[in-house]
Amino acid sequence: MSLNLAVARRDLLRSALAAPAILTLGIAPARSATVLKLSHQFPSSNGEQGDFRDRMCRRFAKKVGERTNGALEVQVYAGSSLMKTNAQFGAMRKGALDMSLWPLAYASGELAETSIGLMPALVGSYEQASAWKNAPIGRKLTELLAAKGLIFVSWVWQSGNAASRDRPLYLPADAKGLKIRGGSREVDLLMKAAGAATLNLPSNEIYVAMQTGACDATITSSTSMISFRVEELARNLTSGRGRFYWFMLEPIMMSKTIFDALPNDQREAIMSIGAEMEPFGLAGAKADDEDVEKIFAKAGAKVQPLDDAGLAKWRDLARDHVWKEFGNRSETCAELLRLAEAVT
């Protein structure tokens, strides 16, 4: 073997032995991002157009990626494309789903206390709803959900409307004989107390139910009315702009198991961005309350906002037939009801 070849082999061996040290002491290999999947039942949006709840989720996802320098990636799955609507709550509790923007009261069959998130006439305005987060009711609800495996990330409230195919659903007396989709167990109880039959189905199934005649009237948020094109089937709208007996808490929630496994800085980013999204959610809900009136009127429907006297009639019925029943279900339910009534 020539001297030059021996030297070359020696140098090559030295380079090979030094390579791991260079990798260790130099720039570390890039770590892949932690991916969080955020599911919801509402239609996908397109940039600045479309369902504000999906837009809110996508804004949240973008900000999380930016704030964590790409260490966290949030993937948004609209239209229940990742998981069926009613399965999402339980999946988050088990850590099988990371996040969801989800109507809290949908979980009442699994966790009775969540009915407080759509207790008819308990919340009558956005001002009252917005006060919950930092009031004793908000702290109690946050503690309760955390004990059940869930974290509130962003508080979203929406006012409802009542859309009907034939006659208006304005006062309790108007409900008699109708088949109504109320949106929660407690709203269904209210409608039954008013003489109606009820249907239990998520908002993304309203259109088909009204189209087939299985449903005469539905009560849901302005955004869902718009996104699911209910104006194509309804001749009447009782508008909830300003006041209504149907206010739904639809928070962005996260599995506590997944949340607790993240580093502190990533948990802080999620919570701070969630709070930053709340004004966007409130503005989107209020804007849709105005738009839904225009959309239904343009489609030829009769539009009538609920007045204070009408709201009072629904509240009286709810207090006698629904609040009392909820408060009797458990000591925790009774406490939640007391704390919620204290927010005016």
Long-range contacts (C-beta under 8 A, 24 or more apart in sequence): 31-71, 33-65, 33-70, 33-71, 33-72, 33-73, 34-71, 34-72, 34-73, 34-262, 34-266, 35-73, 35-74, 35-75, 36-64, 36-72, 36-73, 36-74, 36-75, 36-98, 36-99, 36-254, 36-258, 37-74, 37-75, 37-77, 37-82, 37-97, 37-98, 37-99, 38-74, 38-75, 38-76, 38-77, 38-98, 38-99, 38-100, 38-101, 38-252, 39-77, 39-80, 39-81, 39-82, 39-83, 39-88, 39-97, 39-99, 39-100, 40-76, 40-77, 40-78, 40-80, 40-88, 40-100, 40-101, 40-102, 41-79, 41-80, 41-85, 41-88, 41-102, 41-202, 41-203, 41-204, 42-78, 42-79, 42-101, 42-203, 42-204, 42-223, 42-224, 42-227, 43-78, 43-79, 43-227, 43-228, 44-78, 44-79, 45-78, 50-227, 51-78, 51-223, 51-226, 51-227, 52-223, 52-280, 52-281, 52-284, 52-285, 52-287, 52-288, 53-101, 53-156, 53-223, 53-250, 53-281, 53-284, 54-78, 55-284, 56-101, 56-154, 56-156, 56-252, 56-277, 56-280, 56-281, 56-284, 57-101, 57-252, 59-277, 59-280, 60-154, 60-252, 60-273, 60-274, 60-277, 63-273, 63-276, 63-277, 64-269, 64-270, 64-273, 67-269, 67-272, 67-273, 68-265, 68-266, 68-269, 71-266, 72-262, 72-266, 72-269, 72-270, 74-99, 79-204, 80-204, 85-202, 85-204, 86-202, 89-150, 92-149, 92-150, 92-253, 92-254, 92-255, 93-148, 93-149, 93-150, 93-255, 94-149, 94-255, 94-257, 95-149, 95-255, 95-257, 95-258, 96-255, 97-255, 98-254, 98-255, 98-258, 99-153, 99-252, 99-253, 99-254, 99-255, 99-258, 100-252, 100-253, 101-154, 101-156, 101-250, 101-251, 101-252, 101-253, 102-250, 102-251, 102-253, 103-183, 103-184, 103-202, 103-203, 103-248, 103-249, 103-250, 104-248, 104-249, 104-250, 104-251, 105-183, 105-184, 105-185, 105-186, 105-248, 105-249, 106-184, 106-202, 108-184, 108-185, 108-186, 109-185, 111-148, 112-329, 112-330, 112-333, 113-141, 113-144, 113-330, 113-332, 113-333, 113-336, 115-184, 115-185, 115-186, 115-326, 115-333, 116-141, 116-326, 116-333, 116-336, 116-337, 116-340, 117-184, 117-248, 117-249, 118-183, 118-184, 118-186, 118-187, 118-246, 118-247, 118-248, 118-249, 119-186, 119-318, 119-322, 119-323, 119-326, 119-337, 119-340, 120-186, 120-187, 120-190, 120-245, 120-246, 120-314, 120-318, 120-322, 121-190, 121-245, 121-311, 121-314, 121-315, 121-317, 121-318, 121-319, 122-247, 122-318, 122-323, 122-337, 122-340, 122-341, 123-157, 123-247, 123-340, 124-243, 124-244, 124-245, 124-247, 124-311, 124-315, 125-242, 125-243, 125-247, 126-157, 126-159, 126-247, 126-282, 126-285, 126-286, 128-247, 128-343, 128-344, 129-157, 129-247, 129-249, 130-155, 130-157, 130-282, 131-343, 132-249, 132-340, 132-343, 135-339, 135-342, 135-343, 136-339, 136-342, 137-336, 137-339, 137-340, 137-342, 137-343, 140-335, 140-336, 140-339, 141-336, 144-332, 144-336, 145-253, 146-256, 149-255, 149-256, 149-257, 150-253, 150-254, 150-255, 150-256, 151-253, 151-254, 151-255, 151-256, 151-259, 152-251, 152-252, 152-253, 152-274, 153-251, 153-252, 153-253, 153-254, 153-270, 153-271, 153-274, 154-251, 154-252, 154-274, 154-275, 154-277, 154-278, 154-281, 155-249, 155-251, 155-278, 155-281, 156-249, 156-250, 156-251, 156-252, 156-278, 156-281, 156-282, 156-285, 157-247, 157-248, 157-249, 157-250, 157-281, 157-282, 157-285, 158-221, 158-222, 158-223, 158-247, 158-248, 158-250, 158-285, 158-288, 159-221, 159-222, 159-240, 159-241, 159-244, 159-246, 159-247, 159-285, 159-289, 160-219, 160-220, 160-221, 160-222, 160-240, 160-244, 160-245, 160-246, 160-247, 160-248, 161-219, 161-220, 161-221, 161-222, 161-225, 161-237, 161-238, 161-239, 161-240, 161-244, 161-246, 161-289, 161-292, 162-217, 162-218, 162-219, 162-237, 162-238, 162-240, 162-246, 163-217, 163-218, 163-219, 163-220, 163-225, 163-230, 163-231, 163-233, 163-234, 163-236, 163-237, 163-238, 163-296, 163-301, 164-216, 164-217, 164-218, 164-234, 164-235, 164-236, 165-210, 165-216, 165-217, 165-233, 165-234, 165-235, 165-236, 166-216, 166-235, 166-236, 167-236, 168-236, 168-238, 168-302, 168-304, 169-217, 169-219, 169-236, 169-238, 170-238, 170-304, 170-306, 170-310, 171-310, 171-313, 171-314, 172-313, 172-314, 172-317, 175-217, 178-216, 178-217, 179-214, 179-215, 179-216, 179-217, 180-215, 180-216, 180-217, 180-218, 180-219, 181-206, 181-209, 181-215, 181-217, 181-218, 181-219, 181-220, 182-219, 182-246, 183-219, 183-220, 183-246, 183-248, 184-248, 186-322, 186-326, 187-219, 187-246, 189-321, 189-322, 189-325, 190-245, 190-314, 190-317, 190-318, 190-321, 190-322, 193-317, 193-320, 193-321, 193-322, 194-317, 203-228, 204-228, 206-230, 207-232, 207-233, 210-234, 219-246, 220-246, 221-248, 221-250, 221-285, 221-288, 222-285, 222-288, 222-289, 222-291, 222-292, 223-284, 223-285, 223-288, 225-292, 225-295, 225-296, 226-288, 226-291, 226-292, 226-295, 231-295, 231-296, 231-298, 231-299, 231-301, 232-299, 234-296, 234-301, 235-300, 235-301, 235-302, 236-301, 236-302, 236-303, 236-304, 237-292, 237-293, 237-296, 237-301, 237-302, 237-303, 237-304, 238-304, 238-305, 238-306, 239-289, 239-292, 239-293, 239-303, 239-304, 239-305, 239-306, 240-289, 240-305, 240-306, 241-289, 241-290, 241-293, 241-305, 242-289, 242-305, 243-306, 243-307, 243-308, 243-311, 244-306, 244-311, 245-306, 245-311, 245-314, 245-315, 245-318, 252-277
